Amino acid sequence: MNTRRNFLQQLAASALAIQLQPLTSLAKAPFLSYDGPTLRVAIMGLGSYGNRVAEAMKDCKKAKLVGAISGTPSKLKDWQSKYGIAEKNCYSYETYDQIKNNPEIDVVYITTPNALHHDQVIKVASLGKHVICEKPMALNAKEGQEMVDACKKAKVHLLVGYRMHFEAKTLEVIRMRNAGEFGKILFFQGQCGFRIGDPTQWRLNKQLAGGGSLMDIGIYAINGSRYMVGEEPVWVTAQETKTDPVKFKEGVDETIQFQLGFPSGAVASCLSTYSMNNLDRFFLNGEKGFAEMQPSTGYGPIKGRTNKGELTQPHVTHQTVQMDAMAGIILEGQQAPVPVNGEEAVKDLKIIDAIYKATKTGEKVMLKL
């Protein structure tokens, strides 16, 4: 039974590698046999997403979890036993500057609340370590550019956790668009939302989150509109709706609808919300065809279809694919199918800044990315 299971896993992995190959040679490496260098990763912020990344890395070929940074000593102890992390590679927020002298750590993956990213990325870069940062990379474009500049000055990589940029069905839609199979792109729709729970969580704290639904779930529609349409937007309009001002305090958006315009004339209509479930859908329409994905950005499996039929690329855990691919970028100079660098994240932050401005002024805001 184990032999058959292993064979099927290898078959699915090989199929995925073949699927990604037309876009980039990077896609071949994470899933097939590998005997090259290994990216040694420490995760900062051992919450739910940090745990998800750690679990996914168990299946990585090119990246290995070797360190942890947390403000909770009990979490560090748990991770030492759960993931086999050496005690000398575990740090608190007060002591992690010591990683500068730790040759066993190559990169720090930051999964802390949004408002902490700026200072933590800059500090890690100053310690001579590469950085992977969760999205949104910062609270605004000004902060994001400071992070990019700091990493360039320190001569370290700054990558952002855009896991969808490596997802097989997403990449197939991008391939089809690049090949002209949809014809001229006319319209994109992105719907991202869920009904948020605990009102005391950090995602509803403006000081930690930088906003509300747009910063957390809306960024998927922002980033998705760019990689699905294949252009950079030149204007934005937006409207905010708030039905619960107690839960969603000043500066914490509940629901935002926003529209983007692209140089070709294509337009996007998007929704970001913390008060509606069952919203995880992308729709791309062109003169010759369409692509629909639902769910479009969840942890998987992604489901989708085009005018030519169902998308059937096999599912592989997104964070596993992402971390192996990022190892290829950092260690071997490979290129991502869709950029995942700090500059890419700054573009999203400029759009977020513009959306918030548009909700306040009611006016069309012009963009220059």
N, C-alpha and C positions, 0 to 999 in steps of 0.2 A: 504493500500500500504506500509506504513512504517513497519507494522508487517511482511509482506512478505519479504521486503528488509532485515530487521534485521535477519529473519530466514535464508535467503540465505547467508548473511555474516557470520553468526555463523557456518553454514554448511561448507562453504569453509574454514574457520579458523580451524574447527575441522579436516577436511580432511588433511590440511597441517600439523597439529600437529601429526596426525597418520603417515603421510609420513616420518617425521623426526625421529620418535620414535626409529626405529632400530639403529640409530647412537648415540643418546644421550637422556637422560631424560630431558635435558635442553629444548628440543624443545617443550615439552608439555606445559610449563608454560606460554609463552608469549601470547597465543591465547585463552586459556580457562579462566573461572572465576578465579579471583585472589583476595586474601584479605591479602597478606603479606606485607613486607616492600617495600617502594618506593624509587628508586634511584633519587635523586634530582640533576638536571644537569644544569650547566651554559655553554653556548656556547661562545667561544672566536673566534672572526672573523665573522662578520655578513654579509658576502658576499653571493654569489649565493648558495654555498653549505651549508653554515650555515643556510640559509633560508629553504633549502630543508630538512635538518635534523629537524628543528623546526616544519615545517608543518607535517612531518611524525610522530613526537612525540605526536601529538594530538590524535593519535589512540593507543598509548602505554598503556599497563596495569601496567607495573612494573617500568616505568621510567617517570619522569615529568620534563618539562622545567621550571626552577625557576629563572635563572639568565642569564645575558648577559655581555660580555666584548667587547668593541669596541673603536677605536680611533675617531669615528665620533659621536658626541653628538646627532645629528638628528636621527641616526639609533637607538640609545638607546631609544629615545622617542617613535619612531615608534614601537619598539618591546614591550615596556611597554603596549601600547594600544592594539597591535595586538595579543599578547600572554599572556596578563594579568600578566606581570612580575612586581614585586614590585620595586619601585625606589631604595630602599635600597639594592637590589640585582644586581644593574647595576653599572659597573665600567669602567673606562678608562684604557688604557695600563699603565698609570702612577699610578693608584690607586688600581689595582687589588690585590696587596699584602695584602689588607685589608680583602680579603676573608678568611684569616687565622682565623679571629675572627667571621666568619659568620657560625653558625651551620646549616643554612638552605641550604647550598651547600655541596654536597658530592663529586662531580666530575666535572672537567672542560673538555669540548670537544673542542680541538684546531683544527680549520679549516682555519688557516692563511696560507700565502705562505710558501713553504717548508723550506726556509732558516731561518725562525723564530721559527720553531718547537723546535730545540735543547734547546735554552735558555728558551723558554716559558715552556716546559715540566719540565725542571729541577727546574725552579722557582716555578711552581705550586706544584710539589712534595715537595719542601722545606716548603711550606705553609701547608702541611699535608692533601692535597686533592688528591684523585685519579685522573688519567689522561686518557683520550681517545684522541688519536692523529690521524689526517688524514694521509694517505699514499701519497708519501713515508714518512716514519717517520722522516728521516733526509736526509742530503745531501750525506752522506757516512757512511760506517760501523763504523768508529771510533766514529763519533758523536752519532750514534745509540747506541753503547755499553755504552757510557757515560750516555745516557739517561736511559738505563736499570739499570745501576749501581746506579744512583741517586735515582731512584724510589725504588729500593730494600733497599737502605740505609734509605730512608724515610718511608719504610714499607707501601707503597701505590701501588695500581694496576696501571700498564701501559698497556693499551689495544690500538689496532690500528684498524682503520675503514675498515677492510676487510669485507665488507658487503656480498660479494659472498660466504663467508664461512657459511652463514646461509640460502642461497637461495635454495628453494626446488628442482628445477630441477638439479641444480649443485650437491646437496647432493644425489640425486637419482643416478646420474652417478657414484659418488664416492662409493655409496653402491654397485652398480653393479660390479664395478671394484674389491672392497674388497671381494665380493662373488665369484670372479673368472669367472663372466659371459662373460667377454671379453677375457679370457685366458691371456697368457703372453702379456704384453704391449710392443709394438714395436715402436710406433711413435706418436708424438704429434705435432700439428701445431697450433700456436696462431697468429692471425692477428689482430692488434689493431691500429686504426688510423682514423684521420679525417683531413680535410683541415682547419687549424686554421685561425682565422680572425685578429682582431685588432693587428697590429705589435707592439703596445706600451704596451700591457698587460704584467702583471708580469710573465706569463708563458714563455715569450720569453726574459726574463731578467735573465742572468746567476746568478747574485748576489742573486736573490730572488728564482729562480727555481732550481738552481744547475745543470741545463742542459737544455734539450729540450724535445722532444717527449718521450724519454725513461723514464724520471722521472715522466711524467704525465700520459701517456696512456700505455707505454710499460711495466710498472710494473704489469699490469693485465696479460700479457702473461708470464712474469717471475713467478709471484705467481701462475698463473693458470697451468703452466707446472708442478709445484711441486705437487699441489693437484690433478691434473688429472692423472699424471703418478704414483703418490704415492711414489716417491723416491726423494732424494736430488741429484742434479747434481754434477758431479765430474770434468767437464771441460766445457769451453766455447770458442767459436770462434765468431767473429763479424766483420761486414763491415758497414761503414758509407757512405751514399750518400747525397750530398748537391747540390741542383740545384739553390738555391736562397741565396747567401751569404750575401745579404743586409738584408733580413728579418731574416735569421738565422745566427746570428753573431758568432764569434769564441766562442766555448764552448757551443753553443746552437744547438743541433743536430736536423736535419730535418727528416731524415730517417735512421734507423739502422736495419739491418738484423742480427740476432744472432742465434747461434745453441748451444744446450746443450746436453751433454752426461751423461747418468745415469749408475749406477753400473751394472744393469741387461743387459745392452747393448741397451736399448731403447734410442732413440734420439729425439730431439725437434728442429723444425725449426720455427722461429718466426720473425715477422715484426712489427716494431714500427714506425709510421710516423705522421707528421703534414701536409702532402701535398697530401693525398689521402682520399677520402670519402668511405663510405660503407665497412669499415673494422672493424668488430666486430665478429670474428668467431674463435671457437675452434674446433679441430678435434682430436679425440683420436682413435688410431687403435690398435687392439690386434689380436692374432691368431684366436680367435673365434668370434669376433664381433667388433663393432665400436660405437662411440658416436659423434654426430655432434651438435653443438650449435651455432645458429645465429639468433638474437644477443646473445652473450655469456656473456657480462659483463655490458651492458647498464642498465639504471635504470628500465627497464622492460616494458612489460613482456618478460622474457627470453623465447626463443623458441628452441626446440631441438628434436632430434630423435636418436634412436639407431637401431641396427640391429633387435631389437624386436618390434620397432614401435615408435610412437610419444610419447614424454614426456608430460604428461597431468596434472602435479601437479599445483594447483591453484596459481595465482600470488598474493602476498601480498607485499606492499611497502617495499623495502629492508631495508630502514633506520628504519622503525617501528620494523621489525623483529630484526634487529641488536641491537637496543637500549634496547628492552625488554630482549634479550638474554644476553647482557652485564650487565644488572641489575642483572640477575641471577648469573652471574660470580662473580660480586663484592659483592653482598649482601648475597648470599647463597652458594658460593664456587662451583658452577656448572662448568662443563667443556664444552668448545665449540666443535662442531663437527669437525672442523679443527681449530688449534690454532690461536688466534688473539692477542697474547701477544707481548711484545717488542722483545723477543728473535726470534719470527717468523719474525718480520720486519727486524731485523739485518741480517738474512739469505738473504732476498731479497736485502738488501743494499750491501752485499758482492758480490752478483751476478752482481748488477749494477756496482760496482767498477771494477769487472773483465771484464765486457762488454766494458766499456770505455777504459780499458787498452788494450783489444784485438783490438779495432778499431785503436788505435794509433800504436801498434806494428805489427799487422797482424799475430800474433802468437796465438797458443792455450794456454789459461790460465787455469791452474789447480785450482780447488776449494776444500776447506775443510770447510764444513758448520757445 
